[in-house]
Amino acid sequence: FKPSFGEQLLGGVAYASKHNLTTLPATRSGHDIDVSVEIDAGVPISEVNSPSHSVAIQAASSTVKVQLAKEDAIPNQDLILRYRVADASTQATVLTQSAQRGGHFATYLIPALDYQSNEIVPKDVVFLIDTSGSQSGAPIEQSQELMRQFINGLNPNDSFTIIDFSNRTTQLSPKPLANTPANRRKAIAYVNRLSANGGTELMNGIDTVLDFPAAPAGRLRSIVLLTDGLIGNDEQIIAKIQKELKPGNRLYSFGVGTSSNRFLINRLAELGRGTAEILAPNESAEEVAAEFFREINNPVLTNIEVSWIGSGKEAEIYPLKAPDLFANQPLVLFGRKQDRSNGKLRISGIAAGGKRYEKILNVNFDQVSGNGAIAQLWGRARIKDLMNQMYGYENPDAVKAVTDVALAYNLLSKYTAFVAVSDQGEIESDNTEAKSEDKKYPVAVPEPDQVFAQIFSLLLFGIFLARKRLKLLLMIK
């Protein structure tokens, strides 16, 4: 939660000087806040804390209430609230909300606190790296460092290979290699020899990786793409992935370069039931790799399917294809039952060793309340799915569907907007030349970092001395 905002540079704006913040960090603006939070995760909650503020915590049977302990504190830094819901085993829970728009629910799959190595689904990883001319210099060096980090961070039972593409493709091996010290050394030597030249023929790399045989049963095929995505045939690439990506394959995309094609990179990850990451030119490859492994290196449940058991129409559940469940990364699905009829939700998937996981949850809409945010989140998920279906063209029926959902759930979309309306009546004036009057109101600015504040003070003092010295020299002349 952000109670204050830092001052922003308004370069090139004629009226920028009128928008300076007028309150010092350690003074009061007169707009204090009091924050109360009620957490209902559907499962037991533990380890609630705030690294930024003093908070009072009150635990009930199934919820936790958190409130700022010091109401007189100056609200000039972000409020950060953390809590843990994991247990010794994988948990599943459902939260419901019922209203005239239908019955809505949020289903959570929560990974266990810890997993043994035999509980992690092994991966066949195919690294697909862009070596075209646009990657010359820092981008190819960044990709190489990422590759070295990735290869050395794989699990013992994983396998891997590398495909690099530009005008043509080359590869480390025609099939994934076992994760042995010798193969890792071979792969890193291959990566170190890569150079950037030629055009970005992403389709060459996509064709090569799609031609790979399907992953063996019980293993997950992970395709890790590193590219800037600066191509002109986005539609063909996306269509190819939509039609030909094998069911057991997942696609994770990394944007590398000063101007990555964010749309393409994000869209490919969505279609591939993976995740996307954009790397800034000066960003640490080591930190990005560590985050990557924290999130998606340890799949614990794959090929997840969710189905409705009960009367009436099928529930509308999004995303349509559920992602995999990874250690340290909860999975959330949103659904709506328009007729609000009660039923059950079956969640199934494949765990390590081919073991089948199944959980059946009761979904009850008898209580006509619940958390209204669940309905909003379902609306967002529905709009996202509709927009994904319209890539490259706008279908009038889909546009109307997006607009209807956005209006019904009070959401922003490509076709809707929020309009601020004053609660004060219109003020009429006989003076047609009357001008509006700008008023300045004090606002809280962020608490300064102590080290930065000291350095900034020294810098200002240095500028002051320099100006004094310059003035003295001018007087002497």
KEGUKOL-513967 format. One record per residue (C-alpha): residue in three letters; z, x, y. Coordinates in steps of 0.1 Angstrom, whole numbers, plus 2048, in hexadecimal, padded with zeros to 3 digits. Each point is the difference from the previous one (the first is absolute). Layout:
N
ALAZXY
...
***
This chain:
477
PHE800800800
LYS7F580F822
PRO8177F581D
SER7EF818818
PHE7DE811805
GLY7F882380C
GLU7EC806820
GLN7DB8017F9
LEU7E6814812
LEU7E87E9813
GLY7E681A808
GLY7E27F3814
VAL8127DF809
ALA8007FA825
TYR8217ED800
ALA8128177E8
SER81980B81A
LYS80D7DC803
HIS80A7FF7DB
ASN81981C7FF
LEU8207F97ED
THR81C7FD819
THR81F8047EB
LEU8108217F5
PRO8078057DB
ALA8267FF804
THR8027E2818
ARG8017DA7F8
SER7E27EA807
GLY8137E07FF
HIS7EC7F47E1
ASP8188087E4
ILE7FA7F37DD
ASP8147F67E2
VAL7F08027DE
SER80B7ED7E1
VAL7ED8057DF
GLU8047EC7E0
ILE7F18117E1
ASP7F77EB7E2
ALA7EC8157E7
GLY8047E97E2
VAL81281C7ED
PRO821812806
ILE800816820
SER811821803
GLU80381E818
VAL7FA7EE820
ASN80181881E
SER7F2808822
PRO7F9825809
SER7FA7F5825
HIS81D7E8808
SER8237F67F7
VAL7FE7DF7ED
ALA8187E87F0
ILE7F77F67DD
GLN80C7E07EF
ALA7F67FB7DB
ALA7FE7DE7F1
SER7F77F57DC
SER7DA804804
THR7FB80B824
VAL80B81A819
LYS8067FA825
VAL7FD81D818
GLN809800824
LEU80181A81C
ALA82480C801
LYS7FF80A825
GLU7F37E4815
ASP80481581F
ALA7EA81C7F4
ILE7E2807816
PRO7E17F37EC
ASN7EA81F805
GLN7F880C7DD
ASP7EF7F17E2
LEU8167EC7E8
ILE7FA80D7DD
LEU80F7ED7E2
ARG7FF80C7DC
TYR80B7F07E0
ARG7FA8057DB
VAL7F87E57E6
ALA7F78157E1
ASP8137FE7E0
ALA8008127DE
SER7E17ED7F5
THR7E17F080E
GLN80A7DF811
ALA7EB7E180A
THR80B7E5817
VAL7F17E3815
LEU8097F1821
THR7F47DE80A
GLN7FA7EB820
SER7F57DC802
ALA7F07ED81D
GLN7E57E7807
ARG7E581C7FC
GLY80B8047DC
GLY8188147EB
HIS7FE825807
PHE80F81D7EB
ALA803825801
THR8038137DF
TYR80F8237FF
LEU7FC8197E5
ILE81B81B806
PRO7FE8217ED
ALA81F80F7F1
LEU81481B811
ASP7F481B7E8
TYR7E78037E3
GLN7FE8197E3
SER7DF8137FC
ASN7F77EA7E2
GLU8027E1816
ILE7E580D818
VAL7DD7F47F8
PRO7EA8207FD
LYS7E2804818
ASP7DD80D7FD
VAL7FA80C824
VAL7DD80680D
PHE800811822
LEU7E17F7814
ILE7FD81881E
ASP7E77FF81D
THR7F1823806
SER7E57F4819
GLY7F9812821
SER8177E8814
GLN81D80F7EC
SER7FA82380D
GLY81E81380E
ALA8227F0801
PRO7F77E17EB
ILE7F58137E1
GLU81D818803
GLN8177E1802
SER7F07F17E2
GLN8038207EC
GLU825802808
LEU8047DC7F6
MET7EE8067DF
ARG81781E7F8
GLN81E7EB807
PHE7F37E37EB
ILE7F78157E2
ASN8218127FF
GLY8137DF804
LEU7F17ED7E2
ASN8177F57E4
PRO7FF8137DF
ASN7ED7E57ED
ASP7E67FB81B
SER7DC80D7FE
PHE7E880781C
THR7DE80C80C
ILE7EE805821
ILE7DF7F480E
ASP7F380D821
PHE7E37EF812
SER7E880581D
ASN7DA7FE7FB
ARG8088067DB
THR81F7FF7E9
THR81081B7EB
GLN81F7FC7EB
LEU81B8157F0
SER7FB7EF7DE
PRO7EE7E27F2
LYS8217F07F5
PRO82480480B
LEU8128207F4
ALA8238027F2
ASN81A80A81A
THR8078237F4
PRO807820815
ALA7DE80E7F6
ASN7EE7E180B
ARG8137FE820
ARG7F7824809
LYS7DC7F87F8
ALA8007E1816
ILE81081281D
ALA7E781C7FE
TYR7E47E5801
VAL8107F081F
ASN803822812
ARG7DB8067FC
LEU7F57DF810
SER7ED801821
ALA7F37E5817
ASN7DB7FB805
GLY7E67E57FC
GLY8007DA806
THR81C7E87F7
GLU7F07EF7E1
LEU81F7ED7F5
MET7EB7EB7E8
ASN7F98207EC
GLY8258057FA
ILE8067DB7F9
ASP7E47FE7E7
THR80E81F7ED
VAL8237F37FE
LEU7F57DD7F6
ASP7EC80F7E4
PHE81F80F7F1
PRO80B7F07DF
ALA81D7E7803
ALA82380E7FE
PRO8107FF7DD
ALA8177E37F9
GLY82380680E
ARG7F381681C
LEU7F87F9825
ARG7E180E810
SER80880A824
ILE7E280A816
VAL80C81381F
LEU7E680181B
LEU80281981D
THR7E57FA81B
ASP7FA7F7825
GLY7EB7E37F5
LEU7E680781B
ILE7E27EF7EF
GLY7E77E5808
ASN8007ED7E0
ASP8237F27FF
GLU7F47DF7F2
GLN7EF8107E2
ILE81E8157F8
ILE8187E2802
ALA7E87EA7EB
LYS7FE81C7E6
ILE8268027FD
GLN8037DA7FF
LYS7E87FC7E3
GLU80481F7EB
LEU82480E803
LYS80E7FD7DD
PRO8207EA7FB
GLY81681E7F7
ASN7F681481F
ARG812803820
LEU7F380F821
TYR815812819
SER7EF80C820
PHE80A81B819
GLY7EF802822
VAL7FB825809
GLY7F180A821
THR8037FA825
SER7EE7DE7FF
SER8037F07DE
ASN7F07DE7F8
ARG8207ED7FD
PHE7F07E07F6
LEU7EE80E7E3
ILE81D8157F4
ASN8187E2801
ARG7E77E87F1
LEU7F98177E2
ALA8258037F9
GLU8047DA802
LEU7E47FB7E7
GLY80C81B7EA
ARG8247F27FF
GLY80C82080F
THR80D80D822
ALA7F081181D
GLU80C81C817
ILE7F180F81F
LEU809825807
ALA80280C824
PRO7EF822805
ASN821811807
GLU8147ED7E5
SER8118147E5
ALA7EE7FD7DF
GLU8208087ED
GLU8127E2810
VAL7E37E87F9
ALA7FE80C7DC
ALA8267FB7FC
GLU7FD7DC80D
PHE7E27FA7EA
PHE81380A7E1
ARG81F7ED80A
GLU7EC7E0802
ILE7E68017E5
ASN80581D7E8
ASN8177ED7E9
PRO7F17DF7F4
VAL8187EC7EB
LEU7EE7DF7FB
THR7DA7FB801
ASN7E77E47FC
ILE8187E780F
GLU7F77DC7FD
VAL8117E2810
SER7FA7DC7F4
TRP80E7DE807
ILE8107EA7E5
GLY8047DC80A
SER7F07E080B
GLY7E87FA81D
LYS7E881880F
GLU8018257FA
ALA816814819
GLU7EC81581A
ILE80E8237FB
TYR7F681F815
PRO7F581B7FC
LEU7E87F17E6
LYS8028217EC
ALA82380D7FF
PRO805825806
ASP8138157E7
LEU826806802
PHE80B823808
ALA8228107FF
ASN80F7FF824
GLN7E77E680B
PRO8087DA7FC
LEU7E37E87FB
VAL7FF7DF813
LEU7E97E27F9
PHE7FE7E0815
GLY7F77DD7F3
ARG7FD7DC80B
LYS8027E07EB
GLN7F17E6817
ASP80E7E27ED
ARG823810800
SER8047F97DB
ASN8198167EE
GLY7F58177E4
LYS8038237F2
LEU7EF821808
ARG7F68177E4
ILE7FE825809
SER7F18187E6
GLY7F58247FF
ILE7FC81F7EB
ALA81C81B801
ALA7FF8237F2
GLY7F58037DC
GLY7ED7E0802
LYS8207EB7FF
ARG7FB7DD80E
TYR8177F481C
GLU8057DB807
LYS8177ED816
ILE8017DA807
LEU8107F4821
ASN80A7DD80A
VAL7F07F4820
ASN8137E3810
PHE7F57EF820
ASP81A7E5800
GLN81380F81D
VAL7EC7F7820
SER80981F813
GLY7FF8257F8
ASN7F481D814
GLY7E37F7816
ALA7F38237FF
ILE7F57FB7DC
ALA7E67E780C
GLN7F481781C
LEU7FC81C7E8
TRP7EC7EB7E8
GLY7E97F581D
ARG7FA825809
ALA7F78087DC
ARG7E97E27FE
ILE7EE80B820
LYS7FC8237F4
ASP7F07F57E0
LEU7E87E9813
MET7F681C818
ASN7FA8187E3
GLN7E77E77F1
MET7EC800821
TYR7F8825802
GLY7DD80480F
TYR7FB7DB80A
GLU8147E280C
ASN8007E27EA
PRO8067E1815
ASP8167F07E5
ALA81581F7FE
VAL802803826
LYS80D7DC801
ALA8198077E4
VAL80D81F812
THR8047EC820
ASP8117E37EF
VAL8198177EF
ALA807813820
LEU8067E0814
ALA8157F07E5
TYR81681F7FC
ASN80080B824
LEU7EF8217F9
LEU7E9818812
SER7DE8047F1
LYS7DD80A80A
TYR7FA7DD80B
THR8217F680F
ALA81780E81B
PHE8227FA810
VAL8017F3823
ALA81F804816
VAL8087E1814
SER81B80081B
ASP81B7E67FC
GLN8017FC826
GLY7E97E7811
GLU7E280B813
ILE80980A824
GLU7E77F2819
SER7FC810822
ASP7EE7F481F
ASN7F8824808
THR7E08087ED
GLU80482580A
ALA8238037F0
LYS80381F7EB
SER8158047E1
GLU81F816803
ASP80881B7E7
LYS8248047F7
LYS81081D7EE
TYR81A7F97E5
PRO81581B7F1
VAL7FA8077DB
ALA8118167E6
VAL7EE8207F8
PRO8068137DF
GLU81D8177FC
PRO7F2823806
ASP80181B7E5
GLN81B81980B
VAL7EB81F7F8
PHE7E27F1812
ALA8157F681E
GLN80E823803
ILE7DD8107FE
PHE7F27E7819
SER81C807818
LEU7F98267FE
LEU7DA7F9805
LEU8077EB81F
PHE81781C80D
GLY7E58197FA
ILE7E77EC813
PHE8187FC81D
LEU805826802
ALA7DB8067FE
ARG7F97E881D
LYS81C811814
ARG7F18227FA
LEU7DD7F4809
LYS80D7F1820
LEU811820809
LEU7E08157FA
LEU7ED7E8816
MET81980481C
ILE7FF8267FD
LYS7DA800803
***
